[in-house]
Amino acid sequence: MGLTHSTWAAEPAAKTVVERVDVAQLQGMDLDGCLQRFTALAHGQATVVVFLSVECPISRSYLPHLKTLSEQYQKHGVSLYGVISAPGVTRGEAQQHREEFSIDFPVVFDASGELRRLLQPTHAPQAFVISIKGKVLYSGRIDDRYSQVGERREQARVQDLKDAIQSTIEGRKVPNPLTQPVGCRLEDAPALEAHTAVTFYRDIAPILYAQCADCHRAGEAAPFPLLCYNDACRHAAQIVEVTQSRFMPPWHPAPGFGHFQNERRLTDNQIALIRRWVAAGKPAGQVADEPPLPRFTPGWQLGEPDVVLKMPEAFALSEAGPDLHQHFVIPTGIQRNRLVSAIEFRPGNPRIVHHACFYVDDTGAARKLDARQSDIGYGSFVGPGFANTGALRSWLPGMSPQRLPAGMGQPLKGDSDLVLEIHYQRSGKPETDQSTVGIYFAPPTARQAVAELQVMNKSLMIPAGVERHRHVATYTLPMAATLLDAAPHMHLLGQEMQAKATRPDGTVVPLIWIKDWDFNWQGQYIYATPVALPKGTRIDVEAWYDNSAENPLNPHSPPQTVCWGEQTHEEMGICHFRYVCETPQDMRTMNQHHANYCQDQQRQYEQMLKTAQK
């Protein structure tokens, strides 16, 4: 689920904070696939969670009203979910209940009690309104139709849930954030270490289908599938090991320090469930409890691209040797300047393509680098090897392509080249790859150009042997700007990176925190809600490096003093942010200011090298 537990019982609703309920994290609980269709239409303002009962007459009586609320507020960016969470209820019974009452909003089956432990409801029905930042703004009854069990008014006088939703989307404080729910008492959720059996179909399959199957399926980068009971049994011990260490699923931003789309992490409870299942002998359970298999879109995830660019010929990779970062220059063939809404990458050989980065060159520099080498493309080092005029971000296994918000696009100059950097990992036998990139243009009505901000400090010098070296970079916004995503970047000595923004009034906004930097899993993290920052906001980026002999990834033995540089054996420390400004003039001012900042960084870097050489 990617949710964290907070004490609820004695505190008002407004003080309870959970992580954002992410649609991708609920997929494994979905009863019949309606969730994905529904949430494509509603997102962004708030999440409403209502605990239901398959037997409680009060819960059943509210279903028509909940349908009306769901339909009314879906167009306002509010997603409403029903939750069935009772130890004695099977998935089949929950599905039958949904069909019998024609429930048209998504219903999730909380088999392991994950949502129960998080939100701690006492009754069904009981409603929760959760802000996009994860704060519980309301908990309690749907309305005052029932004063207590057995006492019912013909018409409700107070619409508690509706008022809470309306207040939330209007940015007002919820007038009554905590009311007493009236309905059927919920039985206690299974304790984390309860003696009740953990089974694959009821408890483990929802986790694997939601968090693992996107990569662990045929044709994707993961080395084996995880789409059925036998798949999980064949790799059960490995699954326990990599989830316990949190190596898998690969998601590095620290929880609670920025909120991002499609967060892919397991809770402590989910990890414990997997461990208990394996320790118990991997029981299958009842097939009727199995959630529906995930449905994956074949081919291009965003539909047919406006432009399809393919590597001009296949690249051959031998069976042994170090990883490669190879660069391929592909003319876009685009004659005029355009705004790009999205880019989608399709690896030609998922067995060897670890990740890919995309750069734009309109100077011919990449072609010159390519011409110097007889092999296909050029490399091998991280980064394009030239001052690129635009970065279209990156691709990692499991990453879903995302369009920029409506009206926005990243500029792509006419007659430019796309430089495709692919990180290859060898498979143990000769392989070839010929990958493809799809480009999607923003509609002609789009006017807001997206630019990239790089917060860095090139005066980086990491002394040999230092186990934890701190380095700081700062940038102050000359104009108001809205950040769309964050992409930290370091090399092999990197340990940790934290970015935060301090507004002129002193308010601190957490942007991203990677506590366990992994050079092989560099990602682009899109904010769940774009981060609006006023003029004068200072962005601080702190990075820590391990240049000791104890660092197994240290490229130098014995350790050497390391400075800023593009090569992997050198080091970097940048946090990239894509952003927009309110007006074109603001964007021009911002771009010029940032260009001057980058030039100052280069001068400081050159001066540092001269000083070091004396």
N, C-alpha and C positions, 0 to 999 in steps of 0.2 A: 503493500500500500504506500510506502514512503511517508507514513504519518507518524508523528511522535506523540506520546502520551502526556497529558497534562492533568493535574488534579482538578476535579470538577465539583465534587459534592457540595462543598461549603462556600464556593466562590460565586460571585455574580457572573453572568454569561460574558460580559464584556471583558473580563480578565482572562478568559480561557483562550489560549492560542494553540493552534495546530498547524501543521504544514498544509499547504493548498491541496485540496482534493483534486488530483490530476486524472483526467479521463483515461489516459493510457494506463494508469495504475489500477483502474477499476475494471479493465477489460476482462481479467480472469474471473471476476465475480459476476459478470454479465450473465443473465439467464438465457437470452436467445439472440444476441447480436443487435438488439434495438439501440443499445447504448451508443455505438459508433455512429449510427445514422442520425440519432437525435442530437448529439453534442456537436455535430458538424454545423448545426444551425444556431446553437446557443453557447456562448462563452464570453467571459470577460468581466461581468459585473459582480456576480455572487453565485454561490452554490447553496442549494436548499437540500437538506437530507431529512427524510421523514421515515422513521422506523415504523414498520407495518407488522401486522399479524395475520396469518392465514385463517385464524379461527375467531378472533375477537370481533364481535358485532360493531363495536364503536369504530374500530379501525376500518372495517368494511364500509361503514356508512359515510366515511369521509372521502372515499375514493373518487366519486364524481366531482367533489369540490377541488381535490388535488389535481385532477385532470384539467379543470378550468384554469386553475392558477398556473399550471405548467404551460398551457397554451397561451395564456395572457402575457406571461412574463418572458417567455422564450425569446420573443423578438426584442426584448430589452437586454439580452445578454445574460439571462439567469437560467441556470441548469437545475432542474429538480430531479432528485433521485429517490426512489423508494428503496428501503433496505429491509430485507427479511433476515433476521438473525435470532435463531432459537435453536438450542442444542438438539431438540428432538425432531426438527423439521428437515425433510430431505429436499434436495434440489427439485426432484420431480413434483413434490407437493407444492413447492413455491411456484413452479412453472404452471401447474394446473390452476392455482389461485389467480395467477396473472391472466391466463386465458379465460377463465370463468368470468372475471370481472372486467375484461377488455381494458386492462390498464395499458395506456399508450405512452406513458413516460417510462424511462429506463428503471428497471428494478435490478438491484444487485443482491446476490446471495452471499451473506457474510458467514461462510461456513465455519471459519476458525475463530470468529468473534473479534476480528481485528478492529472493526469500527465500534463495536460495543465497548471494548476496553478503552478506546480513545475518547469517545464522546460520553460514555457512561449514561445512556438513557435509562429511565426507570419504567416507562410505559410504552405501549403501542396503542394509538399513535403518539409520537413525540417528534416535534420538528426542530431543526437547527438551521439557522441562517449563518453562513460562513462567508466572510469577505474574501476578496481575491488575494489578500495578504495573509489569509489563514486565521483570522480572528473570528471567534464565535460571537456573533452580534446578537443572536437571539436563541433561546431554548425554551421549549414548553409546548403548550396546547396550540391547536390550529385556530380555534375560536372559542367563544364561551357558550356554545350550544349545549354542552354537558357541564352542569355544575358539579356533579359527581356521578358515579356509576348508578344508572337507573333513573336519573333525573335529567330530562332533556327538554329544552325549549324548542318551539317550532321554528324560530328564526334566531340566528345569532345576533347579538347586539354589538359585540366587539370582535373585530377581525384581526386577531393578534398576529398571525403569520403573514397575512397580506399586508398589514401595516408595517411589519418589520421589513418585508421585501421592498415595499414602496419607499420607505425611509432610506434603505441602503442604496437603491439606485439613484435617489435624489441627493445623496451625500449628507443626509441628516442623521442625527443620533436616534437610534431606536428608542421609542418612548418607554416601553416596558420590556427590557431585555431578558427577563426571567419570569416565567409564569409556571403554574403547576399543571402538568399534563394530566388529562383524565382519560382513562382507558383501561386496558388489561395490563397487569404487572408483567414485566419481562422476567423470565427465569435468568438466573445468573449465567453469564458467559463462561465457557470453559476456562479454568485457570491455566496459566502458561505452562505449568508443569503438572497438569491434571493427569489422572490415570486413564482417562478416556483415550481410546485408540485413535491414533492419527493415521489416516488412510490416504492413499494416493489420490483417488478420485474426488474425495471431499475436500482435502486440505492442501495437497501438494500441487495437483494439476492447475488450480487457479493461479498459483504463484508462478509456475513455469510458463504457462500460456501468456500471462500478462507481462512478465519481465524478461523472459529468455527466448521465447519461440521466434521473435522477430529476426534474430540472427541464427538461432539453432534450428535451421530447416534447410531443405535442399536448395542449392544454388546460392547460399549466403556464405559469409566468411567463417562462421563458427565450424569447428572440425567435425561435429556430429549433431544429429537432430535431437530435439527434446519435445516431441509431439505426441507421445503415448507412454503408457505404463512401462513397456519393455525398454523404450529409450532411456527413461529415467533410471530403471534398475541397472542397466549396463554401465552407467556412469555415476551411480549414487555416491560412492565414497569421494569421488572427485568433486561432485557438486557440494558436498558438505565442506570439503577443504576450502574451495574457492569462495564460497559464500561466508564461511566463518572469518576468513581473512579480508573479506570485502573486496577481493580482486574482481569478483563478478557479482552482479552485473557491473560493467565498467562505467561508473559515474563518480566523478571526483569532487565536484563542488560540495562544500560543507553544508549540512542542512541548517536552515534558518538564516543564512547569510546571503540574501538575495533569493528570489523565487523565479524559477525557470520553467519553460514549457517542457513537457515530456520527461520529467525527472524520473530517473531509472535507478531506484535504490530499494533495498529490502529493509524491513524493520527488524528489530531484535527478535520479535515474536516469530516472524516468518523464518528467520534463520534457525531459531530454536525448533520450530515445527519440522523443518527438513532434517535436522539432527535427530530428533525423536523418531521420525519415520524410519530412518535408516537403522537406528539402534533397535527398533522394534521388529526388524526383519523385513521392512519394506512391504507392509500389507497393502493390497490393492483396494479393498473396500467394495462398495456397491457401484456397479457401472452407471446406475441411474443417477449417481451424484456427480458424474463428470460434467464439467462445463462444456459448452460448445467449443470446438476447435477455433482458434483465431482465423479470421478471414483476411487474406492478404491480396492486395491489388496486383494483378500481373502486369508486367511491362512498366511503362512510365507511370509513376505514382501521381503526378499532377496532370496527366493527359498528354497528348502529343505536343512536344515542344515546338516553339516557333523556329528554332534553329537546332540542328543536331550536328555535333562536331565529333568526329571519330579520329583516333590516332591514325596517322597515314599508313602505318604498317605495324605488324605485330612485333613486340619487343620480346626477345628471348632471354630467359633467366636460367643460369646453370643451377645444378643441384646443390652446390656447396659454396660457402663463402659468406661474407658479411651482408647485412641488409643494404639495400640501395635506395637512394632518393634520386630517381631519374626524372628529368624534365623534358617534356615534349611540346614543341611549338606548333600550334594549330591555327592557321589563318581563320578568322571568324567569317570572312566573306560579307560582313555587314558594311554597307556603303555609307551609311549616315549615322550620326549619333543617336543612341537609343537609351531608354531607361529599362533596366532589367529588374523584373519582379522576383524571379527565382532561378536557381540553377540546380539541376539534378544530375547526379553522377551514377553511371551504371558500370561497375567493374567488369572487365572482360573475363577475368579469371579470379574469382573471390578467394581461391586458395592462397594466392600470393599477394593480393592487393590489401595492404593493411589500412592505409588511409590515403587521401588525396587532398591537395590544395590547389586553388585556382588563382592565377594572376593575369593581369592585363598589361600588354606592352604595345605602345604605339610609337616607339622610338626605333625599333629594329635591333635593340640590344640583345634580345633573346635569340634572334636569328644568327647574330654574329657568334654568340656562345655555341650555338648548335653547329655552326659551320666548322668550328675548330676541332670537333670530335668526329671520328669516322663512324662510331656506333650510332644507333637510332637515339635521338635526343642527346641531352647533355647532363652532367652531374658528376659525382654524387655528393650533394651537400643539402642542408636544410635551407629553404628560402630560394627565391628565384635567381639570385646572383646579379641582380640589377635593381635600379630604383624603379620599381613598378608603379604604374600610374593608376592602378586600381586593383583591389583584392576582392574576389567574389567568395571569399571564405573557404570552407573546407568540408570534407566528407569523412565520416567514420562509420564502420559497420553498425547497423542498427539505427542510424540517423535518418529521420524522415525529412524529405525536402519540405521547406516552408516558404510560402510566398510572403513578401513584405506586406505590411498593412496597406489597405486600399489608399490609392493616391500617391504611393511612394515607389521609387525605383532607384537602383544604383546605376550611375552613368556608365555607358560603354561606348567608347569612341569608335567612329567608323574607320575602316581600314586598319583595325588593330589585330593583334594576335592574342589568342588565349594560350597561356603557358600552364600546362598541366603537370604538376609535381606529384609523383606517385611514390609512396613508400612501399617497397617490395620486401617481403620476407620469403625466404626460400622454403620449399616444401619437401626437399630431400630427393627430388627427381627433376629433370629438365622440364621447364614450363614456358609457356608463352602467354602474352597478354595483349589485348587490343581493346582498350576501354573507350567509353563513349560519354559525352557530356551533352545534356540538353539545356538550352537557354530559353527562358520564358520572358517575353517582353511585358512590361506594364502597359495597361491600356493607354490610348492617346490622351485621355483626360488626366492622366497622372502628371502632376506638376512638381511634386516635392522630391528633390534629389537627396539621396542618401550618401553620406560621406563617411570616411573612416578616421577616427582619432587614435593616435598611437601615444600612449603615455610611457615614456622611457627615460633613461638616464644613461647615456653612452659612456660616461666616465666610470666605467665598471672595471675594477681590478680586484680579483679574488686571490689573496695570498696563498701560496702553496702550504698545504698541511692544515689549513683552518677548517674545522669541522662544521661551523655554522657562521657564515659570513652574511651580514645584513646589508642590503642595498635598497635605496629609496629613490623613487621618481615622482615628480609632481607636475601637474598641469592645471592652470586656472582658466576657466571658461571665459572668453571675452564677450560671449553672447549667451543667451539662454539656449539650451539644447536638450533634446530628449534622446536618451540612450536606448538602443534597440536590443543590443546583445553585448556579450563580453567574450573575448578569446585570449586567455593568457598564453604566453610563449616563453619557454626557457629551453636550455639544452640539457646535457647529461649531468651537470653538477647541481641542477635545480632541485630544491627540496620543497619549497612552499612559496605561495604567492597570495597576497591579500590586497584587494582594491576597495577603497571606500571613498565616498564623496562627502565633503563638509560644505554645507550651504552657508551663505553669508550670515545667517542668523545663528550659526553654530550647530544646527541640526546635522547629525551624521547619518548618512545613508549607506548601508552595506551594499556593495556591488558584487563581489565574488571572493571566495576564499578556497583555494586549493591547498589542503594541508599535506597531501601526499602526492606531490608532483610525479607524473609518469610521462617520460618523453614519448613513449609509444602510444599514449592515449591523450593527445591534445585535441581539444574540442572547441566548438563554437556553441555558446550557451545563450539561448534566446530568452529574454525576460518574459515572464508570464504577463506582466504589464509593463510597457515602456516606462523608463525612469526619467521623469521630467526634472531638470535641474536649472535653477535660475542663473543669470549672469553673475559672475564672481564666485561661482562654486569652485572649490579646490578638490581635484582628484588626486589622491595619494595611492601609490602602488609600492608595497613593501615586498621584497623578494629575499629569500634565504638560500644559501648555496653550501654544499658540502664538498670541499676540495681536499679532503683527507684521504689517506691511503685506505681507510676503512670503507670508503664509498666504492662498491663493486663496479659502478658504471664510470668511474673516473677514467678518462681516456689516456691519462698520463701516469706512468709508473717509473720512478717515483713522481709524486704530484709536482706540478709546475704552477707558477703564477699565471693566471688566465685572465685575458682581457676580452672586451667586447669583440664579436666577430661573427660572420655568417657561417663559418665552418662548424661542424659538429664538435670538433675538439676545442673550439672557442666557446664563448658563452654569450647569452643574451638575456634580457629581462624586459619584456614589453607586455602591456595589456592593451589589446586592440578593442575598440568600441565602435560599432556603427551607430550613426546618429543622424538626426534631422534638426533643422532650425525652423522657426516660425515663418520666416520670409526669405526669398532668394537673396536679398541684400545681407541679411544676417548670416546666411550660409557663406556668401563670398567673404565677409569679414572674418568669419571663423576659419575658413580654409586658408586665407592669407596669414592669419595669426599662427595657425598650426604649422604652415610651411616655414615661417620664420623660426618657430620653436625647433623644428627638425634641423634647420640649418645651424642654429645655435648649438644643438646637441652634437652635430658633426664637428663643429669647430672645437668644442670642448674635448671631444674624443681625440682629435688630432693633436691638440695641445698636451693632453695627458700622455700620449705616446711619445711626443718629443721630450717631455720631462722625464719619462721612464728611461729613455735611451741615454740620457746624460749621465 
